[in-house]
Amino acid sequence: MRILLISCYELGHQPLNVAVPAALIRARGHDVRCRDLSIEEWDPDDIAWADRIAFSVPMHTATQIARQAIMRVRAQRPELLVAAYGLYAEMLADLADSVLTGETDSALLDWVESLDDGERGDGDSARGKILHLGREAASPGAALPARDLLPALDRYAHLVVAGTERIVGYVEASHGCAHRCLHCPVPVVYDGRIRIVEHDAVLADIAQQVNAGAQHITFGDPDFLNGVHHSLRIVRAMHERFPEVTFDCTVKVEHVLLHRDIWAEFAESGCLFVVSAFESVDDVTLTHLDKGHTVAEMADSVRILREQGIAVRPAWMPFTPWTTLAHIRGVLDFVAENDLVGNVDPVHYTIRLLLPRGSLLLEHPDLAASLDAYDEARGSYQWIASDPEMDALQARLAALVEERLAAEDPISFVYDAVREACGLTALGLDPTLSDAIPRLTESWFCCAEPTALQLGSSLLT
């Protein structure tokens, strides 16, 4: 069987969600091609070649791009079976023959090996929805992710630190999340569960990426400390084997505080920065989202990490149905007061809450008055802010930030422009203040509608 696996967008990382199933499918003797539409142009010859096509959609932007791509497949070869797999696969149920969510690797292999007439050998249909949360995807002895089928690591996001750029690898030590933040897509599928990726499998993949030139590793788990002892073992083993390799990870505020004793060891082992979803400076909004932290605890987490020399890169979602101008100004002031201007990717000042189908937040009673119809093309429910001026402000800030970023303005200049647009006084900070703060060349954020820059990054032409 000739199988085409397509990644649409994974925040600048070489797509692990394509490399893993590609190895599994190839090991069973199938012919596999992998394409990444954020790096490679759309090629109709791939569609002509394939017996089946599967699109990886781990985030909303990828889903939007996949929607366009699937329509192209339908126009070229309407008879071809198409699957979508990943956290957002259900958003494509109207277009794909099959949608697979959860631990999709073995389910995807089953789909590949189902009979051509659409009937699987075990009696299930090759068409329909499959939610699979089995534990076998990360079992010992699994084939290394087939990264050789993808563009080289040096074509993806780099680490910028101390005036240099370093090649970045990407792994996940776990899937799912133990928490159920109401706006997050992960609990919709995993419902508060995690699936651990076997220790040796993670280290083997790190090794193959280091051998391919990676000098820094991003741990892309929804929360790297969901399985804190597992993560510690991996960090220790990686540092012992590759002492020059640095890393970053994503951690909830409450886990930064709960596991405060690990950060000295993490720093010694090469942790340069931690991404943490702060979201809002309004405690009521944080409660609406069930974030599990307060504004005061956000400031504590900054202090705890900074004491160990670890930078914090906060993720914000300032625009929700409950947002007021005071909240937006509060985010900007919090950033300044905690010396985080150089740590925040300016796009975060414009992030608007995303409400895909199945979102746990849809059941929140305080959302009902703001909720509008579901938009199939955008893959989300629309909503109107309780203060209509905030919808207009979000649009203005989004345009402003994208214009300034396109002009390559320093982060402090963009920050001041946002302050002024919100009626605050510019601070006139040093334009080089962000130079010493480690970051990736691709901004991190989720649970948000895609920006024009993200959608424009696709080579689906």
Summary of the structure (lengths in Angstrom):
residues: 461
radius of gyration: 21.6
end to end distance: 27.3
largest distance: 66.9
contacts: 1608
relative contact order: 0.11
helix: 41%
strand: 20%
